Amino acid sequence: MNSRTSPSTSVVILAAGLGKRMYSSLPKVLIPVCGRPMLFQILDRLNEIAPKTRVVIVVGHQKEKVMEAVVSEEFNLDIDFVEQAEQKGTGHAVKCAMESPWGKATLAKKENVLVLPGDLPLITNELLKEMLEPLKRGSVMKLLTAVLADPMGYGRIVRKGKKGGVLRIVEEKDASPREKLIQEVGVSIYSFQAQFLSVGVAGLKNNNAQKEYYLTDLIGNAVSKKRTIETTVWDSPEDVRGVNNPYELSLAADILNARVIKTHALNGVRFISLHSCRVEPQVKIAKDVTIYPGVILEGRTDVGTGSTLGSNVFLRNMKIGEFTDVKTGTYAEDSSVGNHVKLGPYAHLRPESVVKDHAKIGNFVELKKTTIGEKSAVSHLSYLGDAEVGARVNIGCGFVTCNYDGRVIDGSRKHKTTIEDDVFVGSDCQAVAPVTLKQGSFVASGSTITENVESGALAIARARQVNKLGYAKKLKS
């Protein structure tokens, strides 16, 4: 991109619409595609290729939610907001932006203005680079178009002859039967010379079926004044696919997911089945990772080299170390797992859990806010919550930390179990927190531990067995 592009082009994002056809309680632009709101997909791309760019987001419907969501993210962009109190069309939305202090500053800087809809989750860096390029000398606008096999719902591009200059864009509801046969469409992406844009939107009329102020009318305005319009026909229509209903949302998600998986596969990740996995854009996967069918990776998950993710594994905001085996059916979120760990099958890691190197967490084990030390093993059918487990600890089948007993101690409802290094816990035991099993201690199977166990001690907390000879026959009778 030209070195002059970033300071010479500012961006307007239209995000005020109601989005009635989405049937969602969320503002349309905050509905996620592959785990990331549609609006954020655009801001992410701008953040990557044109940091520090001046951006104004036109908000309206549920403006507080949109503004709060954007402010909570760390975008390296100069973002401002303008309200469109009444949704009177795209032209009116841009007019609100150009009449704001942001717009006045844009005019003073003599910048170009790139206008984008807020519902383009598939927009690419290459497309944005094209549209952020400065206008050619004498041009007042650049128009992006695409040729669609099914152009229904899009404004049609009317040219002077088959390949002549653009005369106007006709919206679907205003198009004649002949115009509806046109397959070249406008995709609501424009770059304008700021002065032309400001004057143009101020003079728009709403003489159309929708009684709205169309930004597309500026094309006819430019033609009538014999001003130069640049046109770029984008040869990848899916990049400009909008989202207007849940079906289109699913289509966009499938396309974006396929792009993400392709990128990882070309970078050395082995997917046993390309089409059965879901991987969100922020996920990081190192080379030489093998991923089986049905895996879902969300958020800021990071998988280290040489690791394997078995079928139907679900990871959200997880750090997985190198050469770790995450087996079938494991569900884990907001936690970290070290190197050379065996996890699952059917393990459950709840938030704030840590599993250190060479540890083993087996089938049907649940951890919550628990640290498992190096070379320790919790092999099956156990629950550990609010626990600190040291190194080389063996925990037998059916162990439970009883971390909540109805009391509040030092302001906490959940109480801590500490198991120090080299402890052995037999099967079917419970630890009633707060309690500590000190280094090298041994807990006999079937024990309920309610007091601290000293280092090197054997704890037995169960009733003594009594055998009553011949009593079985009496019970049966």
Secondary structure, 3 states (H helix, E strand, C coil): CCCCHHHHEEEEEEECCCCHHHCCCCCHHHCEECCEEHHHHHHHHHHHHCCCCEEEEEECCCHHHHHHHHHHCCCCCEEEEEECCCCCCHHHHHHHHHCCHHHHHHHHHCCEEEEEECCCCCCCHHHHHHHHCCCCCCEEEEEEEEECCCCCCCCEEEECCCCCCEEEEECHHHCCCCHHHCCEEEEEEEEEEHHHHHHHHHCCCCCCCCCCCCCCHHHHHHHHCCCEEEEEECCCHHHHCCCCCHHHHHHHHHHHHHHHHHHHHHCCCEECCCCCCEECCCCEECCCCEECCCCEEECCCEECCCCEECCCCEEECCEECCCCEECCCCEEECCEECCCCEECCCCEECCCCEECCCCEEEEEEEEECCEECCCCEEEEEEEEECEEECCCCEECCCCEEECCCCCCECCECCCCEEECCCCEECCCCEEECCEEECCCCEECCCCEECCCECCCCEECCCCCCCCCCCHHHHHHC
